[in-house]
């Protein structure tokens, strides 16, 4: 009976993973929303019937995707498979949620960068290839906008600066991939905690997320690379500094979001207004910057009085 139950969940997880991944590859917009959920079936199966079964599922998915959609799609899924294995590795180690998320995302980005550099032959070749590909994609997109009736002056301006936009995009690509994978890990940790609340402390150190804060020493990882951006350094160091700054702002954004959530909870703000507030924070750039600043200055402001509370208990 146990073997049949394992086989049932394995087959179901395989089918759902393939459906989510192929939908994400084929459906333009809605499919992208499904991609963060692609790794959840393997994690669910691993918790439900055993870690080894959950780790075996991504290998079966790779083989099926290769057969159904080809090598490129299979390679794309390998990134998500790696994140799945990294999350399994982190479980049961008593790590904080920030360590689980950042560790999984950073290791995956590093593995992608090393592999891509090895295939390209050098970091310079990889940069050139990515820049040329992105610039070509920008020009193709501008042609579509031109056929849609976008202003000719705007099209000419964007076409003139296509190279600069491609350079900026490629430069910030590691940080953007880190953000996408970090959100993916965070979403799946939330789903696992909801589905298996009794195992929450197994997935990550189960503290009150409304009281989460970024490490105090992270301020130096933000300030020093920010200053380095104004120095006459080569493009690799500039790109590295820019991505470190971007990743730090992601941490401070979630730090600020935890502060907002803390006050929403303690002021008993109705759920409708909470959801509206979170949506405004995500989609309104001014509010996004304010929340990042809230997280950054909490190091000195202690807006939730966590340090004073800890000192009082001591």
SULDA-V137706 format. One line per field, one symbol per residue. ss: DSSP state (a for helix, b for strand, c for the rest). psi: psi as a letter, one per 20 degrees, with the letter a starting at -180 (. if undefined). A space follows every 10 residues. Layout:
ss: ???
psi: ???
This chain:
ss: caaaaaaaaa aaaaaaaaaa aaaaaaccca aaaaacccca aaaaaaaaac aaaaaaaaaa aaaaaaaaac aaaaaaaaaa aaaaaaaaaa ccccccaaaa aaaaaaaaaa aaaaaaaaaa ccaaaaaaaa aaaaaaaaaa aaaaaaaccc caaaaaaaaa caaaaaaaaa acaaaaaaaa aaaaaaaaaa aaaaacaaaa aaacccccaa accccccaaa aaaaaaaacc ccccaaaaaa aaaaaaaaaa aaaaaaaaaa aaaaaacccc aaaaaaaaaa aaacaaaaaa aaaaaaaaaa accccaaaaa aaac
psi: ghhhgghghg gghggggggg ghghhhpggh hhhhghihig gggghghgiq ghghhhghhh gggghghhir gghggghhgh gghghhghhh qjikqrhhhg ghgggghggg ggggghhghh hrhghggggg ggggghhghg hhhghhhijq phggggghhh jhghgggggh hjgghhgggg hghgggghhg gghghmhijg ihgronaohi jqqqqhihhh iggghghhhj qmrrhghggg ghhggghhhg ghghghhhgg hghgghjlpq hghggggggh ggiohghghg hghghgihhh hlhjkgghgg hgh.
